Amino acid sequence: MAVESRDNRIKRLIYRSIYTGTKETDLLLGTFARRNLPNFDDELLDAYEALIENSDPDLYMWISGRKPVPEAWSGPIMHLLQDFKIEE
């Protein structure tokens, strides 16, 4: 199996973030990913990739603060997402 380049990984994660399945999550994660993933180190990319494996409804509820974030997902990426403003 070939090793994925950093650029391809970022492109893949941005694509997955734009096409999650729900419009609200697509907009939030897609905008966040385009603006932030190119600046993330590999550790943050790993954490982001693991986080977006969760269901769209859960992600949206956690990010919006409508449900408490499980301890396993309450890290730097979640904090960045919760502080992120699309209008920036």
KETORLUM-652307 format. One record per atom (N, C-alpha, C): x, y, z; residue number from 1. Coordinates in nm, 3 decimals, decimal comma, always signed. Example, Ala and Ser with C-alpha at 12.3 -4.5 7.8 and 13.67 -1.06 7.14 Angstrom:
@u->+1,319&v->-0,569&w->+0,780&zagu->1
@u->+1,230&v->-0,450&w->+0,780&zagu->1
@u->+1,320&v->-0,330&w->+0,780&zagu->1
@u->+1,285&v->-0,225&w->+0,708&zagu->2
@u->+1,367&v->-0,106&w->+0,714&zagu->2
@u->+1,290&v->+0,003&w->+0,787&zagu->2
END
This chain:
@u->+0,083&v->-0,117&w->+0,000&zagu->1
@u->+0,000&v->+0,000&w->+0,000&zagu->1
@u->+0,088&v->+0,125&w->+0,000&zagu->1
@u->+0,061&v->+0,216&w->-0,090&zagu->2
@u->+0,140&v->+0,338&w->-0,102&zagu->2
@u->+0,110&v->+0,433&w->+0,013&zagu->2
@u->+0,210&v->+0,506&w->+0,053&zagu->3
@u->+0,194&v->+0,604&w->+0,159&zagu->3
@u->+0,131&v->+0,729&w->+0,097&zagu->3
@u->+0,027&v->+0,779&w->+0,161&zagu->4
@u->-0,043&v->+0,897&w->+0,113&zagu->4
@u->+0,041&v->+1,022&w->+0,143&zagu->4
@u->+0,056&v->+1,108&w->+0,043&zagu->5
@u->+0,131&v->+1,232&w->+0,066&zagu->5
@u->+0,050&v->+1,324&w->+0,158&zagu->5
@u->+0,119&v->+1,415&w->+0,221&zagu->6
@u->+0,053&v->+1,511&w->+0,310&zagu->6
@u->-0,051&v->+1,592&w->+0,232&zagu->6
@u->-0,014&v->+1,640&w->+0,114&zagu->7
@u->-0,108&v->+1,719&w->+0,033&zagu->7
@u->-0,232&v->+1,640&w->-0,002&zagu->7
@u->-0,215&v->+1,515&w->-0,041&zagu->8
@u->-0,331&v->+1,432&w->-0,075&zagu->8
@u->-0,417&v->+1,404&w->+0,047&zagu->8
@u->-0,353&v->+1,384&w->+0,160&zagu->9
@u->-0,429&v->+1,360&w->+0,283&zagu->9
@u->-0,514&v->+1,481&w->+0,318&zagu->9
@u->-0,455&v->+1,599&w->+0,310&zagu->10
@u->-0,530&v->+1,721&w->+0,339&zagu->10
@u->-0,645&v->+1,738&w->+0,241&zagu->10
@u->-0,620&v->+1,715&w->+0,112&zagu->11
@u->-0,727&v->+1,725&w->+0,012&zagu->11
@u->-0,839&v->+1,626&w->+0,041&zagu->11
@u->-0,803&v->+1,505&w->+0,079&zagu->12
@u->-0,903&v->+1,402&w->+0,110&zagu->12
@u->-0,986&v->+1,442&w->+0,232&zagu->12
@u->-0,920&v->+1,493&w->+0,335&zagu->13
@u->-0,992&v->+1,534&w->+0,455&zagu->13
@u->-1,081&v->+1,655&w->+0,430&zagu->13
@u->-1,036&v->+1,747&w->+0,347&zagu->14
@u->-1,121&v->+1,861&w->+0,311&zagu->14
@u->-1,243&v->+1,812&w->+0,236&zagu->14
@u->-1,223&v->+1,722&w->+0,140&zagu->15
@u->-1,336&v->+1,668&w->+0,064&zagu->15
@u->-1,435&v->+1,599&w->+0,158&zagu->15
@u->-1,385&v->+1,516&w->+0,248&zagu->16
@u->-1,474&v->+1,447&w->+0,344&zagu->16
@u->-1,547&v->+1,546&w->+0,433&zagu->16
@u->-1,482&v->+1,658&w->+0,464&zagu->17
@u->-1,543&v->+1,759&w->+0,549&zagu->17
@u->-1,654&v->+1,836&w->+0,477&zagu->17
@u->-1,639&v->+1,852&w->+0,348&zagu->18
@u->-1,738&v->+1,925&w->+0,268&zagu->18
@u->-1,860&v->+1,838&w->+0,240&zagu->18
@u->-1,839&v->+1,709&w->+0,229&zagu->19
@u->-1,947&v->+1,616&w->+0,192&zagu->19
@u->-1,972&v->+1,517&w->+0,304&zagu->19
@u->-2,024&v->+1,566&w->+0,417&zagu->20
@u->-2,047&v->+1,480&w->+0,533&zagu->20
@u->-2,183&v->+1,412&w->+0,528&zagu->20
@u->-2,280&v->+1,478&w->+0,468&zagu->21
@u->-2,413&v->+1,420&w->+0,463&zagu->21
@u->-2,522&v->+1,513&w->+0,513&zagu->21
@u->-2,484&v->+1,611&w->+0,594&zagu->22
@u->-2,582&v->+1,711&w->+0,637&zagu->22
@u->-2,530&v->+1,850&w->+0,603&zagu->22
@u->-2,620&v->+1,934&w->+0,557&zagu->23
@u->-2,581&v->+2,066&w->+0,508&zagu->23
@u->-2,508&v->+2,149&w->+0,613&zagu->23
@u->-2,558&v->+2,150&w->+0,735&zagu->24
@u->-2,497&v->+2,231&w->+0,841&zagu->24
@u->-2,354&v->+2,184&w->+0,870&zagu->24
@u->-2,338&v->+2,055&w->+0,880&zagu->25
@u->-2,205&v->+2,000&w->+0,910&zagu->25
@u->-2,112&v->+2,019&w->+0,791&zagu->25
@u->-2,165&v->+2,004&w->+0,668&zagu->26
@u->-2,084&v->+2,029&w->+0,548&zagu->26
@u->-2,027&v->+2,170&w->+0,550&zagu->26
@u->-2,113&v->+2,266&w->+0,579&zagu->27
@u->-2,071&v->+2,407&w->+0,579&zagu->27
@u->-1,968&v->+2,433&w->+0,688&zagu->27
@u->-1,998&v->+2,389&w->+0,807&zagu->28
@u->-1,908&v->+2,413&w->+0,921&zagu->28
@u->-1,774&v->+2,343&w->+0,904&zagu->28
@u->-1,778&v->+2,211&w->+0,885&zagu->29
@u->-1,653&v->+2,135&w->+0,875&zagu->29
@u->-1,577&v->+2,168&w->+0,747&zagu->29
@u->-1,649&v->+2,188&w->+0,636&zagu->30
@u->-1,583&v->+2,220&w->+0,510&zagu->30
@u->-1,507&v->+2,350&w->+0,517&zagu->30
@u->-1,570&v->+2,453&w->+0,572&zagu->31
@u->-1,504&v->+2,583&w->+0,586&zagu->31
@u->-1,387&v->+2,575&w->+0,683&zagu->31
@u->-1,409&v->+2,508&w->+0,794&zagu->32
@u->-1,303&v->+2,490&w->+0,893&zagu->32
@u->-1,184&v->+2,417&w->+0,831&zagu->32
@u->-1,211&v->+2,308&w->+0,761&zagu->33
@u->-1,104&v->+2,227&w->+0,703&zagu->33
@u->-1,023&v->+2,305&w->+0,600&zagu->33
@u->-1,090&v->+2,377&w->+0,512&zagu->34
@u->-1,019&v->+2,455&w->+0,410&zagu->34
@u->-0,927&v->+2,559&w->+0,474&zagu->34
@u->-0,972&v->+2,620&w->+0,581&zagu->35
@u->-0,894&v->+2,726&w->+0,645&zagu->35
@u->-0,784&v->+2,675&w->+0,736&zagu->35
@u->-0,802&v->+2,558&w->+0,796&zagu->36
@u->-0,710&v->+2,515&w->+0,903&zagu->36
@u->-0,623&v->+2,395&w->+0,872&zagu->36
@u->-0,674&v->+2,297&w->+0,800&zagu->37
@u->-0,597&v->+2,172&w->+0,784&zagu->37
@u->-0,459&v->+2,191&w->+0,723&zagu->37
@u->-0,441&v->+2,281&w->+0,625&zagu->38
@u->-0,306&v->+2,296&w->+0,570&zagu->38
@u->-0,202&v->+2,341&w->+0,674&zagu->38
@u->-0,248&v->+2,400&w->+0,784&zagu->39
@u->-0,156&v->+2,447&w->+0,888&zagu->39
@u->-0,139&v->+2,348&w->+1,003&zagu->39
@u->-0,215&v->+2,239&w->+1,002&zagu->40
@u->-0,207&v->+2,140&w->+1,109&zagu->40
@u->-0,085&v->+2,052&w->+1,093&zagu->40
@u->-0,027&v->+2,011&w->+1,206&zagu->41
@u->+0,079&v->+1,910&w->+1,201&zagu->41
@u->+0,012&v->+1,772&w->+1,192&zagu->41
@u->+0,093&v->+1,669&w->+1,177&zagu->42
@u->+0,038&v->+1,534&w->+1,158&zagu->42
@u->-0,047&v->+1,489&w->+1,277&zagu->42
@u->-0,008&v->+1,527&w->+1,397&zagu->43
@u->-0,084&v->+1,488&w->+1,516&zagu->43
@u->-0,225&v->+1,549&w->+1,514&zagu->43
@u->-0,235&v->+1,676&w->+1,477&zagu->44
@u->-0,366&v->+1,740&w->+1,469&zagu->44
@u->-0,449&v->+1,682&w->+1,354&zagu->44
@u->-0,383&v->+1,652&w->+1,242&zagu->45
@u->-0,454&v->+1,588&w->+1,130&zagu->45
@u->-0,510&v->+1,453&w->+1,174&zagu->45
@u->-0,432&v->+1,376&w->+1,250&zagu->46
@u->-0,479&v->+1,246&w->+1,301&zagu->46
@u->-0,602&v->+1,266&w->+1,389&zagu->46
@u->-0,595&v->+1,364&w->+1,478&zagu->47
@u->-0,706&v->+1,390&w->+1,570&zagu->47
@u->-0,831&v->+1,435&w->+1,493&zagu->47
@u->-0,813&v->+1,520&w->+1,394&zagu->48
@u->-0,926&v->+1,567&w->+1,314&zagu->48
@u->-0,989&v->+1,450&w->+1,237&zagu->48
@u->-0,904&v->+1,370&w->+1,176&zagu->49
@u->-0,955&v->+1,256&w->+1,098&zagu->49
@u->-1,033&v->+1,160&w->+1,187&zagu->49
@u->-0,985&v->+1,134&w->+1,307&zagu->50
@u->-1,057&v->+1,046&w->+1,399&zagu->50
@u->-1,190&v->+1,109&w->+1,441&zagu->50
@u->-1,189&v->+1,238&w->+1,469&zagu->51
@u->-1,310&v->+1,306&w->+1,513&zagu->51
@u->-1,421&v->+1,300&w->+1,409&zagu->51
@u->-1,387&v->+1,321&w->+1,283&zagu->52
@u->-1,492&v->+1,326&w->+1,180&zagu->52
@u->-1,547&v->+1,188&w->+1,144&zagu->52
@u->-1,496&v->+1,086&w->+1,208&zagu->53
@u->-1,554&v->+0,953&w->+1,193&zagu->53
@u->-1,684&v->+0,940&w->+1,272&zagu->53
@u->-1,708&v->+1,034&w->+1,364&zagu->54
@u->-1,832&v->+1,034&w->+1,442&zagu->54
@u->-1,949&v->+1,074&w->+1,352&zagu->54
@u->-2,070&v->+1,049&w->+1,399&zagu->55
@u->-2,188&v->+1,082&w->+1,320&zagu->55
@u->-2,205&v->+1,233&w->+1,307&zagu->55
@u->-2,262&v->+1,276&w->+1,196&zagu->56
@u->-2,287&v->+1,418&w->+1,173&zagu->56
@u->-2,372&v->+1,480&w->+1,283&zagu->56
@u->-2,482&v->+1,416&w->+1,322&zagu->57
@u->-2,564&v->+1,477&w->+1,429&zagu->57
@u->-2,485&v->+1,496&w->+1,558&zagu->57
@u->-2,405&v->+1,397&w->+1,596&zagu->58
@u->-2,325&v->+1,411&w->+1,717&zagu->58
@u->-2,225&v->+1,525&w->+1,704&zagu->58
@u->-2,154&v->+1,529&w->+1,593&zagu->59
@u->-2,056&v->+1,635&w->+1,572&zagu->59
@u->-2,121&v->+1,772&w->+1,582&zagu->59
@u->-2,233&v->+1,789&w->+1,514&zagu->60
@u->-2,300&v->+1,919&w->+1,514&zagu->60
@u->-2,345&v->+1,957&w->+1,655&zagu->60
@u->-2,401&v->+1,863&w->+1,728&zagu->61
@u->-2,449&v->+1,891&w->+1,864&zagu->61
@u->-2,332&v->+1,925&w->+1,958&zagu->61
@u->-2,220&v->+1,855&w->+1,944&zagu->62
@u->-2,104&v->+1,882&w->+2,028&zagu->62
@u->-2,044&v->+2,019&w->+1,995&zagu->62
@u->-2,024&v->+2,044&w->+1,866&zagu->63
@u->-1,961&v->+2,169&w->+1,825&zagu->63
@u->-2,048&v->+2,288&w->+1,863&zagu->63
@u->-2,178&v->+2,276&w->+1,846&zagu->64
@u->-2,269&v->+2,386&w->+1,875&zagu->64
@u->-2,296&v->+2,403&w->+2,024&zagu->64
@u->-2,251&v->+2,307&w->+2,105&zagu->65
@u->-2,271&v->+2,315&w->+2,249&zagu->65
@u->-2,409&v->+2,268&w->+2,295&zagu->65
@u->-2,484&v->+2,204&w->+2,206&zagu->66
@u->-2,617&v->+2,156&w->+2,242&zagu->66
@u->-2,613&v->+2,025&w->+2,320&zagu->66
@u->-2,501&v->+1,955&w->+2,311&zagu->67
@u->-2,479&v->+1,832&w->+2,388&zagu->67
@u->-2,338&v->+1,839&w->+2,442&zagu->67
@u->-2,314&v->+1,784&w->+2,560&zagu->68
@u->-2,177&v->+1,782&w->+2,613&zagu->68
@u->-2,087&v->+1,695&w->+2,525&zagu->68
@u->-1,965&v->+1,739&w->+2,512&zagu->69
@u->-1,866&v->+1,665&w->+2,433&zagu->69
@u->-1,811&v->+1,552&w->+2,518&zagu->69
@u->-1,816&v->+1,428&w->+2,466&zagu->70
@u->-1,756&v->+1,318&w->+2,542&zagu->70
@u->-1,607&v->+1,345&w->+2,566&zagu->70
@u->-1,559&v->+1,302&w->+2,678&zagu->71
@u->-1,420&v->+1,328&w->+2,716&zagu->71
@u->-1,321&v->+1,287&w->+2,607&zagu->71
@u->-1,348&v->+1,176&w->+2,541&zagu->72
@u->-1,257&v->+1,127&w->+2,437&zagu->72
@u->-1,240&v->+1,226&w->+2,323&zagu->72
@u->-1,338&v->+1,313&w->+2,301&zagu->73
@u->-1,334&v->+1,407&w->+2,188&zagu->73
@u->-1,312&v->+1,551&w->+2,232&zagu->73
@u->-1,296&v->+1,572&w->+2,362&zagu->74
@u->-1,279&v->+1,708&w->+2,414&zagu->74
@u->-1,131&v->+1,744&w->+2,417&zagu->74
@u->-1,078&v->+1,773&w->+2,300&zagu->75
@u->-0,937&v->+1,807&w->+2,289&zagu->75
@u->-0,917&v->+1,932&w->+2,205&zagu->75
@u->-0,796&v->+1,953&w->+2,157&zagu->76
@u->-0,764&v->+2,074&w->+2,082&zagu->76
@u->-0,851&v->+2,095&w->+1,957&zagu->76
@u->-0,880&v->+1,988&w->+1,885&zagu->77
@u->-0,960&v->+2,002&w->+1,763&zagu->77
@u->-1,102&v->+2,047&w->+1,797&zagu->77
@u->-1,162&v->+1,986&w->+1,895&zagu->78
@u->-1,299&v->+2,025&w->+1,932&zagu->78
@u->-1,302&v->+2,170&w->+1,979&zagu->78
@u->-1,202&v->+2,211&w->+2,056&zagu->79
@u->-1,198&v->+2,349&w->+2,102&zagu->79
@u->-1,184&v->+2,445&w->+1,984&zagu->79
@u->-1,101&v->+2,411&w->+1,887&zagu->80
@u->-1,088&v->+2,495&w->+1,768&zagu->80
@u->-1,220&v->+2,503&w->+1,692&zagu->80
@u->-1,287&v->+2,389&w->+1,678&zagu->81
@u->-1,416&v->+2,387&w->+1,608&zagu->81
@u->-1,521&v->+2,469&w->+1,682&zagu->81
@u->-1,525&v->+2,459&w->+1,813&zagu->82
@u->-1,624&v->+2,533&w->+1,891&zagu->82
@u->-1,599&v->+2,684&w->+1,886&zagu->82
@u->-1,474&v->+2,724&w->+1,870&zagu->83
@u->-1,439&v->+2,866&w->+1,863&zagu->83
@u->-1,444&v->+2,921&w->+1,720&zagu->83
@u->-1,459&v->+2,833&w->+1,622&zagu->84
@u->-1,452&v->+2,872&w->+1,482&zagu->84
@u->-1,577&v->+2,952&w->+1,440&zagu->84
@u->-1,553&v->+3,058&w->+1,367&zagu->85
@u->-1,662&v->+3,140&w->+1,312&zagu->85
@u->-1,649&v->+3,140&w->+1,160&zagu->85
@u->-1,755&v->+3,100&w->+1,093&zagu->86
@u->-1,753&v->+3,089&w->+0,946&zagu->86
@u->-1,729&v->+3,225&w->+0,881&zagu->86
@u->-1,781&v->+3,333&w->+0,940&zagu->87
@u->-1,772&v->+3,466&w->+0,880&zagu->87
@u->-1,631&v->+3,522&w->+0,875&zagu->87
@u->-1,538&v->+3,464&w->+0,950&zagu->88
@u->-1,403&v->+3,519&w->+0,959&zagu->88
@u->-1,339&v->+3,534&w->+0,824&zagu->88
END
